[in-house]
Amino acid sequence: MYLTINGIEKSFYHKVNGQVKVLDKIDIAVEKGQFVSIVGPSGCGKSTLLYLIAGLEKPDKGEISISGNKVTKPGPDRVVVFQEAGLFPWLTVLENVMYGLLLKKISKERAREKAINILKMVHLSRYIDAYPHQLSGGMKQRVSIARALVMEPDILLMDEPFAALDEQTRMVLHKELLEIWRKTKVTIFFVTHNIREAVLLSEQIIVFATRPGKIKTTLSVPSMRDGVMPDSVTLHIEQRILSILQGEIEKVLKEEIGDEYSFKTDHFHRDYSGDMGNHI
């Protein structure tokens, strides 16, 4: 396997509750070029695991390795795309995308060429001289993705990158992300609360239980024919994930609201007009 996560455990200190275990005995194997998503209740350690892979955090126990090499710190083979684009407001779109390349001492001419090619891929070549405040939310996130891809990482780590966007923009970016993934063959590790998003994008979905985060189950998503999955297939997978998460979400709600909370299972019936699992 390309990316292996073996026996990962992680705790954080909380000033009220003391040591709180966030991840417990996580084992995951990801093939090179695979698109993997993690879904689960809030606070189950999804983002923490992503930061451990990035080398931004260190595990208490266990080991993460890429091609047999142990992850001990951040590296150019892994790039994170966060929920907020985090662009430099004083730099243009082109300058934002070039920034990391220039830090690597790549010539300005070569950096510009690579940045423009990536911006074409995300359909922003007409906006290279624009500043972040002149862009929509979706365009800013495209710049963020371009800034990550221009570094040519082996693994793209995405932490709810589309959560703050409206439904229409998200749909467009889903399509563009899939096109980019197919072109670049980059391995994508994608964290989301949105179940439908995970189903539409991923080859594999890892469902986490509530804190401490454990793997509840792993689901394989059938290959899409012509990039379109039948509604009956997506519905079946969505409902299966929802049924798996039902008890976990109830635990979280009871912890936040109290034991008097009564969970109604019909809340999980599909609403064709809504966005399935958007706020889970």
N, C-alpha and C positions, 0 to 999 in steps of 0.2 A: 504494500500500500504506500501511497505517496505521503499523506498526512496521517500520522497516528497519534492518538490521544489515549494514554494508558493510565488508569487509576488516579485521575486528577481529583484532588480535594482542595478546597479553598474556603477560608473563613476570614471574616472581617470583625474588627472590634466595634461594638456599638456602646455608646456612653450610658445607655439605660439597660440594655440586655446583655452586655458583656460580649464575649465571643459568639458570633453568629455564623454557623456553617452555611455557606452559599452553594457550594458544589460538593457532591459526595460520590466518589468512585465512578467517574465518567470515563467510559471507553468508547472511542469512535475511530473508525478507519475510513478515510476518504481517498478515492482514486484520483489520479492526476486528470485535470480537465473536468471534474465533476461539479455540478451545481447542487449544493446541499443547503437546506434551510432548517432553522430551529424555531419552533413555536412552543409556547407554554405560558402559564400565568405570570403576571407581573411579579418581579422579585425572585424568579426561579433560577437566576444565574446565567441567562442566555448571553447577555452582553459581557459579563465577567469572563465567560469562556472565550469569547471572541478576543478580549484584551489579553488573555493568557496566550492565545495563539499568536497574537501580534507581538508578544514579548513586552507589553506595557505593564503587565502584572506577572508575578511569579507564583506558582502553585505551592501549597503547603506540602502536598504529597503528589507523587505521580510524575509523569514525563510527557512532553509533547515533542515530537520529532518530525522533520520534513526530509524525505529521502534519506532517512537514517541519521540525520544530524539533529542533535538535541537543540531545542529552542531555549535560549537563555537571555536573549535581549532582542530589541527591535532589529529588523534587517530589511534591506531593499527588496528581498524576495516576497515581502508581505506589506500590503498597503491597506489602510483603513479608510473607508468612506463612512462618515458619521451622519446622524440625522440632520444636523445643521451643516450647511455647505462650508462655513468657516473660511470664506475667501478673504484675501487682503483687500480692503475697500479702496486703498490708494493705488492699486494695480489694475490694469485692464484685464480683460478675459485672457488675452494671449499671454500677458506677463504673469498672471496667476498660474497658468498651465506650464509656462517655461521655468518657473521659480525653482522647482526641485532639480531640474536638469542642470541649471546654472550652478547650483550648489555642488553638483557632482563634477564640476569643472568641464562640462561639455561646452563646446564653442557656442557663441550666441547664434551664429548662422545655423548650425545643426539643431540647436534647441528650438529655434523658431520653426524650422522645417518639420521637426517631429511634432511640435505642438499644433501646428496648423493641420497636419494630417489627422491627428486625433480629434481636433475640433470639427473637422469634416465628418468624421465618423459619428459624432453626436449631434450633427446638424446645427453647428453654431459658427460656421466659418464666416458668416455675414456679420458676426458680432464680436470679432476679435478686438476691436478698439473700444468696445463698450466697457463701462465700469459696473461693478456688482449692483450698485443701487439702481441701475437702469434695466436690470433684468427681472423677470418673473421668478417665483420660487422654483418652478420646474427647470428653468434655464440655469439658475444658480447651481442646482443639483447636478445638472449635466456637466457644468464646468468642473464641479468637484470630482465627478467620475472621470472626466477627461484628464484632470490633474493626477489622478491615481493611475490611470492606464498608461499615460505617457512615460511613467517610470518602468513600464514593462515588468510588473510583478508576476511572480508565479502564482500567488494567492491573493485574491481580492476579498477583503473582509468588510462586509457591509452591515452596519448597525442601524437597522430601521431607517434606511435612507429616504424612503418615500412617505413616512408616517405623517409628516406635516402638510402634505400636498393634497389638493382636491382630487376627487375620483377620476375626472377626465384626464388630468395631467398624469396621474399615476398609471393609467392605462397606456398612455403614450410611452412613458418611460419604461414600463414593463416590456413593451415590444422592442424598444431600442436596446435595453439591457440584454435581452435574449439574442438580438442580432450581434451585439458586441461580443457576447460570450461565444457564439458560434464561430465568429471570425477569428477571435484571438486565442480560443481554447484555454483561457485562463481558468484556474480553479476558483470557484466562488463559494464562500461561506457566508450565508445570509441570515441575519437575525430579524425576525418580524413578529408582531402581534397579530398580523392579518392572515387568517387561515387561507382565504381564497388566493391571496398574493403568493403564499408559499406553494399552493397547489399548481398555480399557473406557471410558476417560474422554475420549480425545482425538479431534479431527478430523484432526489431523496429528501424525506422530511423526518427530522428527529423531534419527537414530542417529549418535552420535559415535564416532570412532575413539579409540584410546588416546593418551596424551600424546605430543607436543603435540596437543591436541584439534582434530580436523578433522571436518567433516561427511562421514560415510561414505555415508549415503543419507537420503532423506526419503520417508516413506510416507504416503499418504492413507488414512484409515479410513472405510469406507462408513457412510453415515448409518444410525442404528439405527431400526428400525421399532418404534413403541410403547416406545422406550427399552430394548429388549432385542435384543442381537445374537446370532444363532445360534452355537452352540458351534463349528460347522465353520468359520465365518468367523474367530472369535477364534483358534482353533487354527492356522489357516493363517497369519495375521499374526504370531502369536507365534513359530511355527517359522521364518518368514522372518527375523524380527529376530534370533533365536538363531543362525541360520546365518550371518548377516552379522557378528554379534559374536564368533563362535567363535574366529577367528584373533586378534582384538583381545584377548580375555580370556586367550588362551594367552600372548600377549606380556607381559601384566601379571603372570601367574603365574610365567613364566620369569624375569622381572626380580626378583620377590620371593623365589622359591624356588631358582632356578638352572636352568641348561640341562639338568640331569638330569631335570627334570620332564617326564613323558610325559602328554600330554593325551589323554583317552579320549572319542571323539565320542559314545559311547552315553550319556554323562552328560547329553546334551541331549535325550534321549527324554522325551516328556511323561509326567509323573506326575499322573494325574487327581486324586489325593488331596492333592497338594501345592500350593504357591503358586508358579506358574511365574515364574522369574526373580527371585525375591524378593531374593536376595543377590548379584546380579550388579552 
